[in-house]
């Protein structure tokens, strides 16, 4: 794998996490309440993505999915 692909993957991961920052701040202030069912389904989907990435050996994608689960 080329180094540029690794850097693009890391950049995509960082850009993908940025939208969660205002959500977390809003939840900490008590302005936003997450929907439990929606987050549960989203977490299950992310766990499946992590499992399939590990099974395929796509370790570059695993860290991003794990951060989404957290």
C-alpha positions in Angstrom: 0.0 0.0 0.0 1.3 3.4 -0.9 2.0 5.9 1.9 -0.4 8.4 0.3 -3.2 6.0 0.8 -2.4 5.6 4.4 -2.4 9.4 4.9 -5.6 9.8 3.0 -7.2 7.1 5.3 -6.0 9.0 8.4 -7.3 12.3 7.0 -10.7 10.7 6.3 -10.8 9.4 9.8 -10.1 12.8 11.4 -12.6 14.6 9.1 -15.2 11.9 9.9 -14.8 12.4 13.7 -15.0 16.3 13.6 -18.8 16.4 13.4 -19.1 14.6 16.7 -17.3 17.4 18.6 -20.3 19.8 18.6 -22.7 16.9 19.4 -20.6 15.9 22.4 -20.4 19.5 23.6 -24.2 19.9 23.2 -24.9 16.7 25.1 -22.5 17.8 27.9 -24.5 21.1 28.2 -27.8 19.2 28.3 -29.1 20.7 25.2 -29.2 17.5 23.2 -30.5 14.0 24.2 -29.4 11.1 22.0 -32.0 8.6 20.8 -31.1 5.3 22.5 -32.6 3.1 19.8 -30.8 5.0 17.0 -27.4 4.8 18.8 -27.9 1.2 19.6 -28.5 0.3 16.0 -25.6 2.5 14.8 -23.3 0.8 17.3 -24.3 -2.7 16.2 -23.6 -1.7 12.6 -20.2 -0.4 13.6 -19.3 -3.5 15.5 -20.2 -5.5 12.4 -17.9 -3.2 10.3 -15.1 -3.7 12.8 -15.5 -7.5 12.7 -15.6 -7.6 8.9 -12.6 -5.3 8.6 -10.6 -7.5 11.0 -11.7 -10.7 9.1 -10.5 -9.1 5.8 -7.3 -7.9 7.3 -8.1 -4.2 6.6 -6.4 -2.9 9.7 -6.2 0.7 8.4 -10.0 0.8 8.5 -10.4 -0.8 12.0 -9.2 2.2 14.1 -11.8 4.5 12.4 -14.7 2.2 13.1 -13.6 1.7 16.7 -13.5 5.5 17.2 -17.1 5.7 15.9 -18.2 3.0 18.4 -16.6 4.9 21.2 
